[in-house]
Amino acid sequence: MARKKFIRRNHDKYKRLGGRRKKLIWRRPKGIHNKMRERRAGYPQRPEIGMKNYQDETKLVRNMKDLMMIKKGEKVILAKVGRKLRSLMETKANEIGAKILNQRKSGENKK
């Protein structure tokens, strides 16, 4: 399966945004009236957590209850959670033996 291309908004209106270039660079839509930012139907999709190519073989973990269902050796993606819960989830996943694909670096977790 080919990787999905996420299109930058207004790329077809302005040449400098990569309309005819080989490589379209994704930029997050930030406008207050932007329909793509609001995830309205009929507008291009935005990238989200868990949308990579290895989606079939991984599991998205949102809380500790989901983490308890993970078996040894499975690949895990931790969802957007706070710093304290994320550090707890990382230690628990390491105890279980699951591989975290989006694990934080050692100094990145501390403020």
GUMI-643621 format. One line per 3 residues: number of its first residue (from 1); for each residue y, x, z of C-alpha. Coordinates in steps of 0.1 Angstrom, whole numbers. Layout:
REM GUMI-643621
NUM	Y/X/Z ~ ...;
REM end
This chain:
REM GUMI-643621
1	0/0/0 ~ 34/14/-10 ~ 60/19/16;
4	87/-9/17 ~ 122/2/7 ~ 149/-12/29;
7	181/-17/8 ~ 215/-10/21 ~ 238/-40/18;
10	263/-41/-11 ~ 244/-12/-28 ~ 247/-31/-61;
13	285/-36/-58 ~ 295/0/-53 ~ 281/30/-71;
16	288/54/-42 ~ 264/35/-19 ~ 235/45/-41;
19	232/17/-67 ~ 216/38/-94 ~ 206/69/-74;
22	170/78/-68 ~ 174/77/-31 ~ 190/47/-14;
25	200/57/22 ~ 196/29/48 ~ 226/21/69;
28	226/-6/96 ~ 248/-36/87 ~ 276/-38/113;
31	300/-65/101 ~ 306/-95/124 ~ 300/-121/96;
34	271/-101/80 ~ 242/-123/71 ~ 218/-94/69;
37	227/-83/105 ~ 220/-119/117 ~ 186/-118/100;
40	192/-150/80 ~ 166/-163/55 ~ 171/-153/19;
43	187/-119/27 ~ 170/-85/25 ~ 149/-74/55;
46	159/-49/80 ~ 135/-22/94 ~ 121/-30/129;
49	98/-14/154 ~ 62/-13/142 ~ 69/-16/105;
52	55/18/94 ~ 25/23/72 ~ 1/29/101;
55	7/-7/113 ~ -29/-18/108 ~ -44/8/131;
58	-17/7/159 ~ -8/-18/185 ~ 27/-27/197;
61	30/-27/235 ~ 58/-48/250 ~ 48/-48/287;
64	22/-35/312 ~ -1/-65/305 ~ -4/-55/269;
67	-10/-19/279 ~ -40/-29/301 ~ -58/-43/270;
70	-56/-9/252 ~ -88/12/250 ~ -92/49/251;
73	-82/67/218 ~ -61/38/204 ~ -27/44/189;
76	2/27/206 ~ 39/20/198 ~ 60/13/228;
79	86/-14/222 ~ 122/-14/233 ~ 121/-14/271;
82	142/2/299 ~ 139/38/310 ~ 120/31/342;
85	94/8/326 ~ 90/31/296 ~ 82/61/318;
88	57/40/338 ~ 41/29/305 ~ 39/64/292;
91	22/77/323 ~ -3/48/323 ~ -10/53/286;
94	-17/90/292 ~ -41/81/320 ~ -60/56/298;
97	-61/82/270 ~ -41/63/244 ~ -19/81/219;
100	18/71/219 ~ 33/75/185 ~ 69/71/196;
103	68/91/228 ~ 101/105/241 ~ 107/142/245;
106	106/155/280 ~ 144/159/285 ~ 153/128/265;
109	141/104/292 ~ 164/117/319 ~ 202/111/321;
REM end
